[in-house]
Amino acid sequence: FNEVILQLVRVITEIVVTEGSSVWLWDEEQAGHLVCASMYLDGRDITADFLRLPPGKGIVGWVGTHRQTVNVTDVTTDARFAATIDTKTGYTTRSILAVPLITHNRVIGVLELVNKLEGHFDQRDCELAETVAAYAANAIENARLMNSLRQHRDALETQNEALDAFAHSVAHDLKNPLTLVVGFADMLRDGF
């Protein structure tokens, strides 16, 4: 699952030629919060579990809530921009292209691209990011489903092993009394 997302942020950073990108997913434990699933800046993975945004916070939060792509050429002029992530990472964001990750008609997160290296994000970049986001949302959802299936399979295997051990225990516990009954039945048959 994490490998899928890390590969996505690496590739989209190279294709659109930006300083970096990140994927933010809705937190399954705290409703409304977005958690950074992967962040790739300046050619390296700097994903950190502590990066999270409260409901509707920042451009990413706005995109996740409103289901709309946002292209901000200068974040200092956009009231939605939350500098808290820059403060935590030591990074300086100048421009953002943020696209919702939508699958089965629901937003599962946001794909964010930061600081285009030459010029500003244009319509072609938006279309490309939206196309990649559509495929990425399905890939992320499939990876989550596969992970869930693995967990269920492992739980079933554990339960089967416990049932098998119980069956052996019951069989052993019943074998001793049955051996006595069969022995006495043989004696009765042979003696009478």
Beta strands, then each sheet from edge to edge (+ up, - down):
strand 1: 18-26
strand 2: 34-41
strand 3: 44-45
strand 4: 52-53
strand 5: 70-72
strand 6: 96-103
strand 7: 106-116
sheet 1: 3+ 2- 1+ 7- 6+ 5-
sheet 2: 3+ 2- 4+
end
